[in-house]
Amino acid sequence: MDNTPKVMQIVSRCEALFDDLHFNAVKDWKAAVPGRKAIGYMPVYVPRELIHAAGMLPVGILGGGDSLEVIQGDAYYQSYICRIPRSTIELGLTGRLDCLDGMLFPSICDVIRNLSGMWKMLFKDKYVRYIDVPQNYQDEVGGTFYMQEMQILREDLAELAGRPITDADLNASIRVYNDNRAAIRELYAYRAAKPWQAPTSEVYLVLRAGMVLPVEEHTALVREYLAAAEGLQRVKRDNARVVINGSFCEQPPLALIKSIEMAGCYVVDDDFMLVTRWLLGEVPADGEPLRELSKAFLHASASTAAKYDATREEKGVFLMKQVKNGGAEGVIFAAPSFCDPALLERPMLQDVLSKHGIPHTAFKYAENTGQMAPIREQAGTFADSIKLWNAA
Amino acid sequence: MNTPIAMPKPTGSAKKPPSVQKEDAMWLQKELINKNYAELASARANNRKVSATFVPGNLNELLMCFDFARSLPETNALQNGMRKKSGKMIMDAERDGQSEDVCTYVKADLGMMMGGEVGPSGEVLPRPDILLLSYTGCFTFMKWFELIRHKYGCETVMLHVPYQGEGKIAPNMRDYVVKQLKETVIPTLERISGVKFDIDRLRQYMRESVKAEENLVAVLQSAKHRPSPIDGYFGAVYYIGPIFTAFRGTPEATEYYRVLRGEIEERMRLGLGPVTPDGAMGEEKYRLVVEGPPNWTSFREFWKMFYDEGAVVVASTYAKVGGLYDFGFRHDPDHPLESLAEYCLGCYTNLNLPSRVDMICKYIDEYQADGLLINSIKSCNSFSAGQLLMMREVEKRTGKPAAFIETDLVDPRYFSAANVKNRLESYFQMVKAKRGAAGAGLSVPMASLGPTVIPISPAH
């Protein structure tokens, strides 16, 4: 009999999925029913409901992490470009993404945008689409455009699926994703309330499992983890409560997240895999589905550097809410090297935090960063200084 | 009032001692650019509102409808780069919290503002009343204006221009841009300027634009001639100056392009090559297509590396960053807003990579070029991400050799003259070898021609 605590069993399963750069979970899902298709997508956000409604598996592609040896991918990029496109190309060229029938490249930055064209040139037999999202938030302007873009995607996926995607299909998928978003909100609320019970190194893996598992299975997994986490009492430490910002695209190595925690920080909110939390509330599932998805995007979605803030006053509001709602004492800006969105956004967010008296620190990483000592030292010093300031 | 319509004549005062050779039209261009700086510097005294916007998707005709004095931050940054002022500005911005990893145009602009907003001409530039955020083909544009807004409180108005991900302009993309113009951009410009929008005024400016566009295309396409009477990269950056900035739609621009075309056609008739800073270029030995923006901090030194070897650039993608006129686009006074939308959607950096490759291959064919050179810019992911694949694809499709160098826009730390020169010399030898082999009827595999695909690293 396995005496490993349930929570560790769940985390182990998630870690195995995380480590598997051959996407066997996707292959297994496809093999279970002949004819099934899977569609990859990159950060930050795509309306996964459309893929699900087509009967396909949405698969989040977040680069190769720190265990993939990038050989061919490096030949496609200059030294001053971030890591995620080169490891993603490596995944593609080494056949690891052959299980995908298509790839979606959301509007996040010029590198990922151009990667969409590279994918068209390199993988001519695959469905490839750049997903533009509106930077105008009026329903009749940006909303109309976004609905039209979603309609094109819907028709393309229907053609791939060989059947139409009805409004009823879409509404059913919205319900399924509403449930997933609710579960993840519970997970984030639980971690913010008891970060010692749900360390971010575990929460991250649970979230990451949602990149390859069917959404229904992932929702169940999240709830299972929540129950199991509550069932295992762990030591509560006097750590600094922090929000991590800037890691919304290229992912930090898992060791980096662990290092931050080991250095004395409880991460109470973050911007990892925002696709799972982009739409903030429940999307109505009984209306015109594309309109509802559009309204949710325009009026009730998360904020990140890739999204335009229409006024100066809006800058940093979302981050300040994360700080306030999470009871955070500081913010760690952890951005990938050469990440234009995160690094250009950072000075503005730092300024907002400074004006509100919120301590912050910043460092850069790459998905294959190996040396954690400097990060552990910096995070540790930051945590110590927060505790000293709080005591003062 | 709007830009005066009187056409300035080239004056003796603008001409400098002949240490630098320029065509008459180049001097005229310089006068126009300086005149715009003078207009900006005197805008407050003349009770004019000031706009800032970007070169790709520059809606100059529309901004003129509201009598704005018009600033273009990229142009300010490059002018500061050419005047060797940008290095300090960039470092000032980095000391103020900007990352060393991000666009140096942005940092040069922020550094300029921090330094008292003294522009390239030495005059103090006014803080813009409105930042028209034409979000066309460059993600960084959005953060750039957000940063200025955050620091200086200037209002922004967004014009989101969808990317041509599928290699074409779909009707819904055009409709979206037009709607934004009607619902957001024009009302904002009216409110800020206090001037009511007059669509007939816009049409009038567009009629002028078309005349200049026709002549610009004739100038750029003159490089199909042998020898080419122009340099389609180093020379073209002068030629595109007025039309890509504050002058498109003015009679001054119309006149400038008329004079320029006349000058170029005369050079072509006489069988002359381009005018370089050291005078007339010698024998045309190599005809190249260049992809990517130039380096501005060592512009003349960079150009010299080409003309010293007899290399002329016959076509460049950078000269299309403010509009693809040579592929037929013209502003259309009969459909003014739709035409503005198509203009923004069609700018070079808004094209997807397969379209960019098609365009380069077409240039190599139509301009009878010997090969492709990519100047990869550290600052500009919009241009640079994917260029190594583009290079391979162009080599594969055309059979012509390609080479790759790395520099930056306005950060002098990223221009390594020795490295660039070595690479260029190797490349020219390779072109010669390839040409010789072709002449002898031999097939030379690209791989045997050396490591053209290995990017060189600049001195950091």
Interface residues (C-beta under 8 A of the other chain):
Chain A: A75 Y76 Y77 Q78 S79 Y80 I81 P85 F105 S107 I108 C109 D110 V111 R113 N114 L115 S116 G117 M118 K120 M121 L122 R129 Y130 D132 P134 Q135 N136 Q138 E140 V141 G142 T144 F145 Q148 E149 I152 A305 A306 Y308 D309 A310 R312 K315 S337 F338 C339 D340 P341 L343 L344 E345 R346 P347 M348 Q350 D351 K364
Chain B: D96 G97 Q98 S99 D101 V102 C103 V106 L133 Y135 C138 F139 T140 M142 K143 W144 E146 L147 R149 H150 G153 T156 M158 H160 P162 Y163 G165 E166 A170 N172 M173 D175 Y176 K179 Q180 E183 T184 N352 L353 P354 S355 R356 V357 S376 K378 N381 S382 S384 A385 G386 Q387 L388 L389 E393 E406 V453 P455 S457
